[in-house]
Amino acid sequence: MTGLRFALDQNFPTKLIDALGPFLPVNITLTHVHKIDPRMSALSDRALIIALSQMGFDGLITTNHHMLDAPTEVAAMVATKSTMIIIKSMGHNMLRASGALSLELPGIEHRILPKSSNV
């Protein structure tokens, strides 16, 4: 699998993620939801997952682990075969969440099952 495109939810600090950009794997593109379309920040999680899939994104990176408790969001993940990278237990500290994300991304293309939803 090559060329993964992920959207970042609005909780990740734009400047910090942009600063990490040169150090991220070359086959991964991260784009903040508000840079895709500022109106997307107001969408429900289900609608956001579907919209991103329709726009050709492979998945969403979020700190909202409660998505996995909502049947409509899980159904959207499964139906769109989206990959969700969920950074949990960082105590609402986005510096720590961004660091955890940078540790998770290298080699992720080998951990994702193609044509299948992944968490």
C-alpha positions, 0 to 999 in steps of 0.5 A, spaced: 500 500 500 502 506 498 500 514 498 496 514 504 492 520 505 489 522 512 485 527 515 486 530 522 481 532 526 481 539 529 484 537 535 491 537 533 495 543 533 496 545 525 503 548 527 505 542 530 503 537 525 506 542 520 513 542 523 513 534 524 511 534 516 519 533 514 520 527 519 513 523 517 514 518 512 514 520 505 508 516 503 503 519 508 499 525 507 496 529 513 491 534 512 487 538 517 480 537 516 479 545 516 484 546 511 480 541 507 473 545 508 472 549 514 465 547 514 467 539 515 469 541 523 461 542 524 459 535 521 457 529 525 463 524 526 459 519 521 458 525 516 465 526 516 467 519 515 463 519 509 465 525 506 472 524 507 471 517 504 468 520 498 473 525 497 478 519 497 481 520 504 484 513 507 481 515 514 481 520 519 486 521 525 482 523 531 483 523 539 475 522 540 476 514 542 468 515 544 467 514 536 468 507 537 462 506 542 457 509 537 454 504 532 453 509 527 460 512 527 462 504 527 457 503 521 460 509 517 467 506 518 465 499 516 461 501 510 467 506 507 472 501 509 476 507 512 482 507 517 481 510 523 487 512 527 485 514 534 490 517 539 487 515 546 489 517 553 493 523 552 490 527 558 487 532 552 495 534 551 495 535 544 503 535 544 503 528 547 498 526 542 502 529 536 508 525 539 504 519 539 501 520 532 509 521 530 511 514 533 505 510 530 505 513 523 512 509 520 510 503 517 503 504 518 502 502 511 504 495 513 499 494 518 493 496 514 489 491 511 487 493 504 479 494 502 477 493 509 476 498 515 482 499 520 482 502 527 
